[in-house]
Amino acid sequence: MVEELLKNYGRFVSGEFLSKEIGVSRAAIKKIIASLKKNGYGIEAKTGLGYKLSKLPNYPEELAVKAFLKLKGFSDFEYRYFDIIDSTQDEAARFLARNRFKLNDGKCVIFAAGEQTKGRGRFHREWYSSQGGLWMTIIWNDFIELENLPFYSLMVPINIATFLKDAFNLDAKLKWPNDVVVRDKKIAGVLLSARIEVDVASHLVIGIGINANNRIPKKINKIAVSIKDLTGRDANLLDLMIDLLSRLFKEMEYVNPQIIVEKANNLLWKKGEFAEVSDHHGNKFKAKIKRIGKRGELICEVNGEERRFFAAEVDYP
């Protein structure tokens, strides 16, 4: 029903039409309208005219997200929203443990939350996920060649950075491999994992955290920032969710490694500067950041020689 109200935003739609369209009684329509109002919808009712949608929730409410994405042409997905949860990553793991998710079961499942009590980033670091941020995990149900996994890891933060530029005029940069920074502070992070099967990956799990309107705790406000901090105004989380998911859905269907690497290099943070790079063995190097290579790796200069890092932690002084 939300989809029909959206199609006629600002105009009255008769209760009779809605009743026939979704196959329920007029009494049931009234109950649905009452429920929508409780969830933040502004709906006016007038005898003889029907119902008029004049205001949408300012958070990524379940029915609104589903309706918007379907109107944009995306239908092969599930979306679930929680006011509060331990972690959308954990919910995704529980979903995969309960379900034998096959390719014909749908393209993706999205879990989003208003607040996470146990949000985490890379290396199980705590991610503060209070009300006002955008916290979600996407299960992408497809087979992906292992050599292409790094490009998915880059593609998601690239789209977040581009979105922040387009929507809020923020000069967002990519901190390799999967963070987004603005004015040298982290504004978003991506956590990616997959189920490995011989030479392909399946069930790509993408955790996304964006600091939007949430308050940044004092102990990390020197290294983290929110959209509200930078713009001085609240971001509409529903709009943010719809725009970002629309971008990601389009990009993930046709991942082009060459284009992704080109975009990543254009957005690469601290290019030409020195950093401490720790490889997957725990070895640390003073390295000059040069560029991202054609396989998604970070290319640095160490002691006058080029080195390529495919999995590493990068810290700046």
Helices and strands as residue ranges (DSSP letters): H 2-7, E 12-13, H 15-22, H 26-38, E 42-46, E 50-55, H 62-71, E 77-82, H 88-98, G 103-105, E 108-113, G 122-124, E 134-145, G 146-148, H 149-168, E 172-175, E 179-182, E 185-197, E 200-210, G 218-220, H 227-231, H 237-253, H 257-267, E 274-279, E 284-292, E 298-302, E 305-309, E 312-315
